[in-house]
Amino acid sequence: MEETNFKPSIIEISSREHPTNMKFSLAKRLRALIPARVTSRYKQLRCRIHRARIAFADATRMEFYDLLENQHTPSDEDFYNRK
């Protein structure tokens, strides 16, 4: 009898054995253990941090543009006319 090296294709792997499904089911089980109020508080904090980061980026960007607009670039006349 000849031996065949049988390797299951991706289609033949059942969804129960699929690694991503295993990951999702693990996440579901973990989520069931954590109380809902903890997760909602975490989401609120994450959202608040995200908003703060955006606000900080906007503020620094505006400050940078203000500096660019108000900056005085010395011209040749300034160089020769200085005392």
PyMOL Python script that loads the backbone (N, CA, C, O; Angstrom):
from pymol import cmd

cmd.read_pdbstr("""\
ATOM      1  N   MET A   1       0.838  -1.200   0.000  1.00  0.00           N
ATOM      2  CA  MET A   1       0.000   0.000   0.000  1.00  0.00           C
ATOM      3  C   MET A   1       0.871   1.247   0.000  1.00  0.00           C
ATOM      4  O   MET A   1       1.886   1.311   0.694  1.00  0.00           O
ATOM      5  N   GLU A   2       0.471   2.218  -0.773  1.00  0.00           N
ATOM      6  CA  GLU A   2       1.254   3.442  -0.781  1.00  0.00           C
ATOM      7  C   GLU A   2       0.675   4.459   0.205  1.00  0.00           C
ATOM      8  O   GLU A   2      -0.538   4.574   0.380  1.00  0.00           O
ATOM      9  N   GLU A   3       1.590   5.187   0.838  1.00  0.00           N
ATOM     10  CA  GLU A   3       1.157   6.171   1.825  1.00  0.00           C
ATOM     11  C   GLU A   3       0.887   7.502   1.135  1.00  0.00           C
ATOM     12  O   GLU A   3       1.587   7.894   0.201  1.00  0.00           O
ATOM     13  N   THR A   4      -0.130   8.175   1.613  1.00  0.00           N
ATOM     14  CA  THR A   4      -0.437   9.503   1.073  1.00  0.00           C
ATOM     15  C   THR A   4      -0.291  10.512   2.195  1.00  0.00           C
ATOM     16  O   THR A   4      -0.729  10.280   3.322  1.00  0.00           O
ATOM     17  N   ASN A   5       0.320  11.618   1.876  1.00  0.00           N
ATOM     18  CA  ASN A   5       0.440  12.692   2.857  1.00  0.00           C
ATOM     19  C   ASN A   5      -0.790  13.575   2.752  1.00  0.00           C
ATOM     20  O   ASN A   5      -0.847  14.479   1.918  1.00  0.00           O
ATOM     21  N   PHE A   6      -1.763  13.311   3.592  1.00  0.00           N
ATOM     22  CA  PHE A   6      -3.016  14.046   3.541  1.00  0.00           C
ATOM     23  C   PHE A   6      -2.912  15.292   4.418  1.00  0.00           C
ATOM     24  O   PHE A   6      -2.665  15.201   5.620  1.00  0.00           O
ATOM     25  N   LYS A   7      -3.105  16.457   3.796  1.00  0.00           N
ATOM     26  CA  LYS A   7      -3.119  17.713   4.544  1.00  0.00           C
ATOM     27  C   LYS A   7      -4.471  18.365   4.314  1.00  0.00           C
ATOM     28  O   LYS A   7      -4.860  18.593   3.169  1.00  0.00           O
ATOM     29  N   PRO A   8      -5.188  18.665   5.378  1.00  0.00           N
ATOM     30  CA  PRO A   8      -6.510  19.275   5.189  1.00  0.00           C
ATOM     31  C   PRO A   8      -6.386  20.696   4.637  1.00  0.00           C
ATOM     32  O   PRO A   8      -5.512  21.460   5.046  1.00  0.00           O
ATOM     33  N   SER A   9      -7.256  21.029   3.722  1.00  0.00           N
ATOM     34  CA  SER A   9      -7.231  22.385   3.167  1.00  0.00           C
ATOM     35  C   SER A   9      -7.923  23.328   4.153  1.00  0.00           C
ATOM     36  O   SER A   9      -8.520  22.897   5.139  1.00  0.00           O
ATOM     37  N   ILE A  10      -7.827  24.597   3.863  1.00  0.00           N
ATOM     38  CA  ILE A  10      -8.422  25.602   4.753  1.00  0.00           C
ATOM     39  C   ILE A  10      -9.930  25.394   4.858  1.00  0.00           C
ATOM     40  O   ILE A  10     -10.519  25.595   5.920  1.00  0.00           O
ATOM     41  N   ILE A  11     -10.547  24.994   3.760  1.00  0.00           N
ATOM     42  CA  ILE A  11     -12.000  24.798   3.747  1.00  0.00           C
ATOM     43  C   ILE A  11     -12.398  23.638   4.652  1.00  0.00           C
ATOM     44  O   ILE A  11     -13.461  23.667   5.273  1.00  0.00           O
ATOM     45  N   GLU A  12     -11.549  22.621   4.725  1.00  0.00           N
ATOM     46  CA  GLU A  12     -11.896  21.439   5.495  1.00  0.00           C
ATOM     47  C   GLU A  12     -11.748  21.637   6.999  1.00  0.00           C
ATOM     48  O   GLU A  12     -12.286  20.854   7.782  1.00  0.00           O
ATOM     49  N   ILE A  13     -11.025  22.673   7.407  1.00  0.00           N
ATOM     50  CA  ILE A  13     -10.890  22.916   8.843  1.00  0.00           C
ATOM     51  C   ILE A  13     -12.212  23.473   9.351  1.00  0.00           C
ATOM     52  O   ILE A  13     -12.738  24.442   8.804  1.00  0.00           O
ATOM     53  N   SER A  14     -12.732  22.870  10.376  1.00  0.00           N
ATOM     54  CA  SER A  14     -14.031  23.332  10.878  1.00  0.00           C
ATOM     55  C   SER A  14     -13.872  24.677  11.571  1.00  0.00           C
ATOM     56  O   SER A  14     -12.784  25.031  12.027  1.00  0.00           O
ATOM     57  N   SER A  15     -14.956  25.411  11.643  1.00  0.00           N
ATOM     58  CA  SER A  15     -14.895  26.752  12.238  1.00  0.00           C
ATOM     59  C   SER A  15     -14.524  26.672  13.716  1.00  0.00           C
ATOM     60  O   SER A  15     -13.969  27.618  14.276  1.00  0.00           O
ATOM     61  N   ARG A  16     -14.829  25.554  14.336  1.00  0.00           N
ATOM     62  CA  ARG A  16     -14.500  25.404  15.756  1.00  0.00           C
ATOM     63  C   ARG A  16     -12.982  25.359  15.953  1.00  0.00           C
ATOM     64  O   ARG A  16     -12.474  25.825  16.973  1.00  0.00           O
ATOM     65  N   GLU A  17     -12.268  24.807  14.990  1.00  0.00           N
ATOM     66  CA  GLU A  17     -10.819  24.687  15.105  1.00  0.00           C
ATOM     67  C   GLU A  17     -10.085  25.897  14.537  1.00  0.00           C
ATOM     68  O   GLU A  17      -8.873  26.025  14.709  1.00  0.00           O
ATOM     69  N   HIS A  18     -10.807  26.776  13.868  1.00  0.00           N
ATOM     70  CA  HIS A  18     -10.157  27.916  13.225  1.00  0.00           C
ATOM     71  C   HIS A  18      -9.607  28.875  14.277  1.00  0.00           C
ATOM     72  O   HIS A  18     -10.322  29.234  15.213  1.00  0.00           O
ATOM     73  N   PRO A  19      -8.332  29.302  14.138  1.00  0.00           N
ATOM     74  CA  PRO A  19      -7.688  30.111  15.179  1.00  0.00           C
ATOM     75  C   PRO A  19      -8.397  31.429  15.496  1.00  0.00           C
ATOM     76  O   PRO A  19      -8.472  31.831  16.657  1.00  0.00           O
ATOM     77  N   THR A  20      -8.926  32.114  14.449  1.00  0.00           N
ATOM     78  CA  THR A  20      -9.593  33.392  14.733  1.00  0.00           C
ATOM     79  C   THR A  20     -10.875  33.163  15.524  1.00  0.00           C
ATOM     80  O   THR A  20     -11.192  33.933  16.431  1.00  0.00           O
ATOM     81  N   ASN A  21     -11.609  32.114  15.188  1.00  0.00           N
ATOM     82  CA  ASN A  21     -12.822  31.817  15.943  1.00  0.00           C
ATOM     83  C   ASN A  21     -12.495  31.455  17.381  1.00  0.00           C
ATOM     84  O   ASN A  21     -13.235  31.798  18.303  1.00  0.00           O
ATOM     85  N   MET A  22     -11.371  30.751  17.565  1.00  0.00           N
ATOM     86  CA  MET A  22     -10.961  30.418  18.928  1.00  0.00           C
ATOM     87  C   MET A  22     -10.666  31.697  19.699  1.00  0.00           C
ATOM     88  O   MET A  22     -11.015  31.824  20.873  1.00  0.00           O
ATOM     89  N   LYS A  23     -10.018  32.642  19.025  1.00  0.00           N
ATOM     90  CA  LYS A  23      -9.680  33.903  19.664  1.00  0.00           C
ATOM     91  C   LYS A  23     -10.952  34.655  20.050  1.00  0.00           C
ATOM     92  O   LYS A  23     -11.047  35.202  21.148  1.00  0.00           O
ATOM     93  N   PHE A  24     -11.932  34.680  19.138  1.00  0.00           N
ATOM     94  CA  PHE A  24     -13.178  35.380  19.425  1.00  0.00           C
ATOM     95  C   PHE A  24     -13.928  34.729  20.571  1.00  0.00           C
ATOM     96  O   PHE A  24     -14.467  35.416  21.438  1.00  0.00           O
ATOM     97  N   SER A  25     -13.965  33.393  20.575  1.00  0.00           N
ATOM     98  CA  SER A  25     -14.697  32.719  21.646  1.00  0.00           C
ATOM     99  C   SER A  25     -14.014  32.962  22.989  1.00  0.00           C
ATOM    100  O   SER A  25     -14.684  33.086  24.014  1.00  0.00           O
ATOM    101  N   LEU A  26     -12.689  33.030  22.988  1.00  0.00           N
ATOM    102  CA  LEU A  26     -11.960  33.332  24.220  1.00  0.00           C
ATOM    103  C   LEU A  26     -12.299  34.740  24.689  1.00  0.00           C
ATOM    104  O   LEU A  26     -12.503  34.978  25.879  1.00  0.00           O
ATOM    105  N   ALA A  27     -12.357  35.670  23.740  1.00  0.00           N
ATOM    106  CA  ALA A  27     -12.710  37.049  24.083  1.00  0.00           C
ATOM    107  C   ALA A  27     -14.116  37.122  24.647  1.00  0.00           C
ATOM    108  O   ALA A  27     -14.371  37.863  25.597  1.00  0.00           O
ATOM    109  N   LYS A  28     -15.029  36.356  24.065  1.00  0.00           N
ATOM    110  CA  LYS A  28     -16.412  36.333  24.569  1.00  0.00           C
ATOM    111  C   LYS A  28     -16.455  35.795  25.994  1.00  0.00           C
ATOM    112  O   LYS A  28     -17.157  36.331  26.851  1.00  0.00           O
ATOM    113  N   ARG A  29     -15.698  34.734  26.236  1.00  0.00           N
ATOM    114  CA  ARG A  29     -15.689  34.155  27.588  1.00  0.00           C
ATOM    115  C   ARG A  29     -15.105  35.137  28.596  1.00  0.00           C
ATOM    116  O   ARG A  29     -15.610  35.265  29.711  1.00  0.00           O
ATOM    117  N   LEU A  30     -14.036  35.830  28.199  1.00  0.00           N
ATOM    118  CA  LEU A  30     -13.428  36.816  29.101  1.00  0.00           C
ATOM    119  C   LEU A  30     -14.385  37.971  29.362  1.00  0.00           C
ATOM    120  O   LEU A  30     -14.498  38.458  30.487  1.00  0.00           O
ATOM    121  N   ARG A  31     -15.084  38.409  28.291  1.00  0.00           N
ATOM    122  CA  ARG A  31     -16.029  39.505  28.428  1.00  0.00           C
ATOM    123  C   ARG A  31     -17.157  39.139  29.387  1.00  0.00           C
ATOM    124  O   ARG A  31     -17.653  39.988  30.128  1.00  0.00           O
ATOM    125  N   ALA A  32     -17.556  37.879  29.370  1.00  0.00           N
ATOM    126  CA  ALA A  32     -18.627  37.428  30.264  1.00  0.00           C
ATOM    127  C   ALA A  32     -18.179  37.485  31.721  1.00  0.00           C
ATOM    128  O   ALA A  32     -19.000  37.666  32.620  1.00  0.00           O
ATOM    129  N   LEU A  33     -16.873  37.331  31.955  1.00  0.00           N
ATOM    130  CA  LEU A  33     -16.365  37.369  33.329  1.00  0.00           C
ATOM    131  C   LEU A  33     -16.279  38.799  33.877  1.00  0.00           C
ATOM    132  O   LEU A  33     -16.438  39.020  35.077  1.00  0.00           O
ATOM    133  N   ILE A  34     -16.026  39.769  32.983  1.00  0.00           N
ATOM    134  CA  ILE A  34     -15.866  41.156  33.423  1.00  0.00           C
ATOM    135  C   ILE A  34     -17.230  41.827  33.500  1.00  0.00           C
ATOM    136  O   ILE A  34     -18.010  41.742  32.551  1.00  0.00           O
ATOM    137  N   PRO A  35     -17.533  42.496  34.615  1.00  0.00           N
ATOM    138  CA  PRO A  35     -18.828  43.170  34.724  1.00  0.00           C
ATOM    139  C   PRO A  35     -18.971  44.264  33.661  1.00  0.00           C
ATOM    140  O   PRO A  35     -17.982  44.871  33.251  1.00  0.00           O
ATOM    141  N   ALA A  36     -20.188  44.506  33.225  1.00  0.00           N
ATOM    142  CA  ALA A  36     -20.454  45.457  32.142  1.00  0.00           C
ATOM    143  C   ALA A  36     -20.032  46.869  32.525  1.00  0.00           C
ATOM    144  O   ALA A  36     -19.555  47.620  31.674  1.00  0.00           O
ATOM    145  N   ARG A  37     -20.198  47.240  33.782  1.00  0.00           N
ATOM    146  CA  ARG A  37     -19.868  48.618  34.179  1.00  0.00           C
ATOM    147  C   ARG A  37     -18.371  48.889  34.061  1.00  0.00           C
ATOM    148  O   ARG A  37     -17.961  50.014  33.776  1.00  0.00           O
ATOM    149  N   VAL A  38     -17.551  47.850  34.281  1.00  0.00           N
ATOM    150  CA  VAL A  38     -16.096  48.006  34.145  1.00  0.00           C
ATOM    151  C   VAL A  38     -15.741  48.275  32.688  1.00  0.00           C
ATOM    152  O   VAL A  38     -14.943  49.164  32.391  1.00  0.00           O
ATOM    153  N   THR A  39     -16.340  47.503  31.779  1.00  0.00           N
ATOM    154  CA  THR A  39     -16.033  47.700  30.362  1.00  0.00           C
ATOM    155  C   THR A  39     -16.531  49.051  29.875  1.00  0.00           C
ATOM    156  O   THR A  39     -15.847  49.712  29.093  1.00  0.00           O
ATOM    157  N   SER A  40     -17.708  49.474  30.319  1.00  0.00           N
ATOM    158  CA  SER A  40     -18.220  50.764  29.861  1.00  0.00           C
ATOM    159  C   SER A  40     -17.342  51.896  30.397  1.00  0.00           C
ATOM    160  O   SER A  40     -17.101  52.879  29.697  1.00  0.00           O
ATOM    161  N   ARG A  41     -16.867  51.760  31.629  1.00  0.00           N
ATOM    162  CA  ARG A  41     -15.971  52.779  32.207  1.00  0.00           C
ATOM    163  C   ARG A  41     -14.654  52.831  31.420  1.00  0.00           C
ATOM    164  O   ARG A  41     -14.119  53.907  31.151  1.00  0.00           O
ATOM    165  N   TYR A  42     -14.152  51.664  31.062  1.00  0.00           N
ATOM    166  CA  TYR A  42     -12.919  51.579  30.274  1.00  0.00           C
ATOM    167  C   TYR A  42     -13.102  52.270  28.928  1.00  0.00           C
ATOM    168  O   TYR A  42     -12.229  53.009  28.472  1.00  0.00           O
ATOM    169  N   LYS A  43     -14.266  52.016  28.288  1.00  0.00           N
ATOM    170  CA  LYS A  43     -14.545  52.638  26.991  1.00  0.00           C
ATOM    171  C   LYS A  43     -14.634  54.156  27.131  1.00  0.00           C
ATOM    172  O   LYS A  43     -14.144  54.895  26.277  1.00  0.00           O
ATOM    173  N   GLN A  44     -15.271  54.622  28.228  1.00  0.00           N
ATOM    174  CA  GLN A  44     -15.372  56.067  28.470  1.00  0.00           C
ATOM    175  C   GLN A  44     -13.988  56.683  28.610  1.00  0.00           C
ATOM    176  O   GLN A  44     -13.698  57.722  28.015  1.00  0.00           O
ATOM    177  N   LEU A  45     -13.135  56.038  29.400  1.00  0.00           N
ATOM    178  CA  LEU A  45     -11.782  56.564  29.608  1.00  0.00           C
ATOM    179  C   LEU A  45     -10.989  56.575  28.313  1.00  0.00           C
ATOM    180  O   LEU A  45     -10.275  57.534  28.020  1.00  0.00           O
ATOM    181  N   ARG A  46     -11.119  55.498  27.535  1.00  0.00           N
ATOM    182  CA  ARG A  46     -10.406  55.418  26.269  1.00  0.00           C
ATOM    183  C   ARG A  46     -10.846  56.537  25.333  1.00  0.00           C
ATOM    184  O   ARG A  46     -10.025  57.154  24.653  1.00  0.00           O
ATOM    185  N   CYS A  47     -12.152  56.789  25.307  1.00  0.00           N
ATOM    186  CA  CYS A  47     -12.706  57.844  24.466  1.00  0.00           C
ATOM    187  C   CYS A  47     -12.204  59.211  24.941  1.00  0.00           C
ATOM    188  O   CYS A  47     -11.861  60.066  24.125  1.00  0.00           O
ATOM    189  N   ARG A  48     -12.162  59.412  26.256  1.00  0.00           N
ATOM    190  CA  ARG A  48     -11.702  60.680  26.813  1.00  0.00           C
ATOM    191  C   ARG A  48     -10.228  60.928  26.477  1.00  0.00           C
ATOM    192  O   ARG A  48      -9.838  62.042  26.128  1.00  0.00           O
ATOM    193  N   ILE A  49      -9.416  59.868  26.587  1.00  0.00           N
ATOM    194  CA  ILE A  49      -7.993  59.981  26.257  1.00  0.00           C
ATOM    195  C   ILE A  49      -7.829  60.303  24.776  1.00  0.00           C
ATOM    196  O   ILE A  49      -6.993  61.126  24.401  1.00  0.00           O
ATOM    197  N   HIS A  50      -8.634  59.646  23.935  1.00  0.00           N
ATOM    198  CA  HIS A  50      -8.572  59.873  22.491  1.00  0.00           C
ATOM    199  C   HIS A  50      -8.909  61.330  22.177  1.00  0.00           C
ATOM    200  O   HIS A  50      -8.218  61.976  21.389  1.00  0.00           O
ATOM    201  N   ARG A  51      -9.974  61.845  22.796  1.00  0.00           N
ATOM    202  CA  ARG A  51     -10.366  63.243  22.573  1.00  0.00           C
ATOM    203  C   ARG A  51      -9.272  64.200  23.042  1.00  0.00           C
ATOM    204  O   ARG A  51      -8.992  65.202  22.383  1.00  0.00           O
ATOM    205  N   ALA A  52      -8.656  63.887  24.183  1.00  0.00           N
ATOM    206  CA  ALA A  52      -7.597  64.741  24.718  1.00  0.00           C
ATOM    207  C   ALA A  52      -6.397  64.768  23.772  1.00  0.00           C
ATOM    208  O   ALA A  52      -5.789  65.818  23.559  1.00  0.00           O
ATOM    209  N   ARG A  53      -6.063  63.610  23.209  1.00  0.00           N
ATOM    210  CA  ARG A  53      -4.950  63.548  22.262  1.00  0.00           C
ATOM    211  C   ARG A  53      -5.231  64.408  21.036  1.00  0.00           C
ATOM    212  O   ARG A  53      -4.355  65.130  20.560  1.00  0.00           O
ATOM    213  N   ILE A  54      -6.466  64.324  20.526  1.00  0.00           N
ATOM    214  CA  ILE A  54      -6.836  65.112  19.351  1.00  0.00           C
ATOM    215  C   ILE A  54      -6.773  66.602  19.682  1.00  0.00           C
ATOM    216  O   ILE A  54      -6.254  67.397  18.899  1.00  0.00           O
ATOM    217  N   ALA A  55      -7.307  66.976  20.851  1.00  0.00           N
ATOM    218  CA  ALA A  55      -7.301  68.385  21.253  1.00  0.00           C
ATOM    219  C   ALA A  55      -5.868  68.903  21.389  1.00  0.00           C
ATOM    220  O   ALA A  55      -5.553  70.015  20.965  1.00  0.00           O
ATOM    221  N   PHE A  56      -5.010  68.080  21.985  1.00  0.00           N
ATOM    222  CA  PHE A  56      -3.611  68.482  22.162  1.00  0.00           C
ATOM    223  C   PHE A  56      -2.929  68.657  20.812  1.00  0.00           C
ATOM    224  O   PHE A  56      -2.194  69.623  20.605  1.00  0.00           O
ATOM    225  N   ALA A  57      -3.172  67.727  19.898  1.00  0.00           N
ATOM    226  CA  ALA A  57      -2.574  67.813  18.558  1.00  0.00           C
ATOM    227  C   ALA A  57      -3.060  69.070  17.842  1.00  0.00           C
ATOM    228  O   ALA A  57      -2.274  69.759  17.191  1.00  0.00           O
ATOM    229  N   ASP A  58      -4.365  69.373  17.963  1.00  0.00           N
ATOM    230  CA  ASP A  58      -4.908  70.575  17.322  1.00  0.00           C
ATOM    231  C   ASP A  58      -4.283  71.828  17.912  1.00  0.00           C
ATOM    232  O   ASP A  58      -3.923  72.756  17.187  1.00  0.00           O
ATOM    233  N   ALA A  59      -4.157  71.847  19.244  1.00  0.00           N
ATOM    234  CA  ALA A  59      -3.604  73.031  19.907  1.00  0.00           C
ATOM    235  C   ALA A  59      -2.151  73.255  19.495  1.00  0.00           C
ATOM    236  O   ALA A  59      -1.757  74.380  19.187  1.00  0.00           O
ATOM    237  N   THR A  60      -1.365  72.199  19.488  1.00  0.00           N
ATOM    238  CA  THR A  60       0.045  72.356  19.117  1.00  0.00           C
ATOM    239  C   THR A  60       0.173  72.737  17.648  1.00  0.00           C
ATOM    240  O   THR A  60       1.049  73.517  17.274  1.00  0.00           O
ATOM    241  N   ARG A  61      -0.716  72.177  16.810  1.00  0.00           N
ATOM    242  CA  ARG A  61      -0.681  72.523  15.391  1.00  0.00           C
ATOM    243  C   ARG A  61      -0.996  74.010  15.202  1.00  0.00           C
ATOM    244  O   ARG A  61      -0.318  74.698  14.439  1.00  0.00           O
ATOM    245  N   MET A  62      -2.027  74.505  15.898  1.00  0.00           N
ATOM    246  CA  MET A  62      -2.396  75.920  15.773  1.00  0.00           C
ATOM    247  C   MET A  62      -1.268  76.808  16.305  1.00  0.00           C
ATOM    248  O   MET A  62      -0.954  77.849  15.728  1.00  0.00           O
ATOM    249  N   GLU A  63      -0.667  76.377  17.415  1.00  0.00           N
ATOM    250  CA  GLU A  63       0.451  77.146  17.989  1.00  0.00           C
ATOM    251  C   GLU A  63       1.609  77.214  16.987  1.00  0.00           C
ATOM    252  O   GLU A  63       2.237  78.259  16.820  1.00  0.00           O
ATOM    253  N   PHE A  64       1.874  76.107  16.338  1.00  0.00           N
ATOM    254  CA  PHE A  64       2.951  76.036  15.355  1.00  0.00           C
ATOM    255  C   PHE A  64       2.668  76.980  14.186  1.00  0.00           C
ATOM    256  O   PHE A  64       3.554  77.702  13.729  1.00  0.00           O
ATOM    257  N   TYR A  65       1.399  76.964  13.701  1.00  0.00           N
ATOM    258  CA  TYR A  65       1.041  77.852  12.595  1.00  0.00           C
ATOM    259  C   TYR A  65       1.140  79.317  13.007  1.00  0.00           C
ATOM    260  O   TYR A  65       1.566  80.163  12.220  1.00  0.00           O
ATOM    261  N   ASP A  66       0.742  79.615  14.253  1.00  0.00           N
ATOM    262  CA  ASP A  66       0.860  80.994  14.749  1.00  0.00           C
ATOM    263  C   ASP A  66       2.322  81.425  14.766  1.00  0.00           C
ATOM    264  O   ASP A  66       2.652  82.540  14.362  1.00  0.00           O
ATOM    265  N   LEU A  67       3.191  80.540  15.235  1.00  0.00           N
ATOM    266  CA  LEU A  67       4.620  80.856  15.258  1.00  0.00           C
ATOM    267  C   LEU A  67       5.154  81.101  13.852  1.00  0.00           C
ATOM    268  O   LEU A  67       5.957  82.007  13.629  1.00  0.00           O
ATOM    269  N   LEU A  68       4.699  80.282  12.911  1.00  0.00           N
ATOM    270  CA  LEU A  68       5.153  80.454  11.528  1.00  0.00           C
ATOM    271  C   LEU A  68       4.696  81.793  10.955  1.00  0.00           C
ATOM    272  O   LEU A  68       5.455  82.481  10.272  1.00  0.00           O
ATOM    273  N   GLU A  69       3.439  82.153  11.244  1.00  0.00           N
ATOM    274  CA  GLU A  69       2.909  83.404  10.702  1.00  0.00           C
ATOM    275  C   GLU A  69       3.588  84.623  11.316  1.00  0.00           C
ATOM    276  O   GLU A  69       3.882  85.593  10.616  1.00  0.00           O
ATOM    277  N   ASN A  70       3.835  84.574  12.611  1.00  0.00           N
ATOM    278  CA  ASN A  70       4.365  85.737  13.325  1.00  0.00           C
ATOM    279  C   ASN A  70       5.886  85.816  13.334  1.00  0.00           C
ATOM    280  O   ASN A  70       6.460  86.771  13.856  1.00  0.00           O
ATOM    281  N   GLN A  71       6.525  84.827  12.764  1.00  0.00           N
ATOM    282  CA  GLN A  71       7.990  84.818  12.842  1.00  0.00           C
ATOM    283  C   GLN A  71       8.552  85.866  11.883  1.00  0.00           C
ATOM    284  O   GLN A  71       8.067  86.043  10.766  1.00  0.00           O
ATOM    285  N   HIS A  72       9.565  86.536  12.349  1.00  0.00           N
ATOM    286  CA  HIS A  72      10.187  87.585  11.528  1.00  0.00           C
ATOM    287  C   HIS A  72      11.433  87.005  10.878  1.00  0.00           C
ATOM    288  O   HIS A  72      12.397  86.654  11.558  1.00  0.00           O
ATOM    289  N   THR A  73      11.400  86.911   9.563  1.00  0.00           N
ATOM    290  CA  THR A  73      12.579  86.395   8.870  1.00  0.00           C
ATOM    291  C   THR A  73      13.479  87.576   8.522  1.00  0.00           C
ATOM    292  O   THR A  73      13.034  88.496   7.837  1.00  0.00           O
ATOM    293  N   PRO A  74      14.715  87.576   8.969  1.00  0.00           N
ATOM    294  CA  PRO A  74      15.599  88.701   8.703  1.00  0.00           C
ATOM    295  C   PRO A  74      15.918  88.818   7.215  1.00  0.00           C
ATOM    296  O   PRO A  74      16.234  87.828   6.556  1.00  0.00           O
ATOM    297  N   SER A  75      15.832  90.012   6.712  1.00  0.00           N
ATOM    298  CA  SER A  75      16.141  90.247   5.297  1.00  0.00           C
ATOM    299  C   SER A  75      17.571  90.770   5.188  1.00  0.00           C
ATOM    300  O   SER A  75      18.249  90.971   6.196  1.00  0.00           O
ATOM    301  N   ASP A  76      18.014  90.983   3.965  1.00  0.00           N
ATOM    302  CA  ASP A  76      19.363  91.522   3.741  1.00  0.00           C
ATOM    303  C   ASP A  76      19.483  92.931   4.307  1.00  0.00           C
ATOM    304  O   ASP A  76      20.525  93.309   4.843  1.00  0.00           O
ATOM    305  N   GLU A  77      18.403  93.708   4.184  1.00  0.00           N
ATOM    306  CA  GLU A  77      18.435  95.090   4.707  1.00  0.00           C
ATOM    307  C   GLU A  77      18.663  95.089   6.207  1.00  0.00           C
ATOM    308  O   GLU A  77      19.436  95.896   6.723  1.00  0.00           O
ATOM    309  N   ASP A  78      17.986  94.176   6.915  1.00  0.00           N
ATOM    310  CA  ASP A  78      18.173  94.080   8.366  1.00  0.00           C
ATOM    311  C   ASP A  78      19.626  93.759   8.692  1.00  0.00           C
ATOM    312  O   ASP A  78      20.184  94.268   9.665  1.00  0.00           O
ATOM    313  N   PHE A  79      20.224  92.919   7.879  1.00  0.00           N
ATOM    314  CA  PHE A  79      21.595  92.513   8.143  1.00  0.00           C
ATOM    315  C   PHE A  79      22.561  93.697   7.983  1.00  0.00           C
ATOM    316  O   PHE A  79      23.449  93.905   8.810  1.00  0.00           O
ATOM    317  N   TYR A  80      22.369  94.464   6.908  1.00  0.00           N
ATOM    318  CA  TYR A  80      23.292  95.571   6.648  1.00  0.00           C
ATOM    319  C   TYR A  80      22.990  96.807   7.494  1.00  0.00           C
ATOM    320  O   TYR A  80      23.887  97.607   7.759  1.00  0.00           O
ATOM    321  N   ASN A  81      21.728  96.972   7.923  1.00  0.00           N
ATOM    322  CA  ASN A  81      21.344  98.168   8.676  1.00  0.00           C
ATOM    323  C   ASN A  81      21.510  98.027  10.182  1.00  0.00           C
ATOM    324  O   ASN A  81      21.263  98.982  10.918  1.00  0.00           O
ATOM    325  N   ARG A  82      21.915  96.875  10.646  1.00  0.00           N
ATOM    326  CA  ARG A  82      22.034  96.715  12.104  1.00  0.00           C
ATOM    327  C   ARG A  82      23.226  97.500  12.640  1.00  0.00           C
ATOM    328  O   ARG A  82      24.233  97.667  11.952  1.00  0.00           O
ATOM    329  N   LYS A  83      23.103  97.971  13.854  1.00  0.00           N
ATOM    330  CA  LYS A  83      24.156  98.818  14.430  1.00  0.00           C
ATOM    331  C   LYS A  83      24.909  98.095  15.514  1.00  0.00           C
ATOM    332  O   LYS A  83      25.829  98.658  16.107  1.00  0.00           O
TER     333      LYS A  83
END
""", "prot")
cmd.dss("prot")
cmd.show_as("cartoon", "prot")
cmd.util.cbc("prot")
cmd.orient("prot")
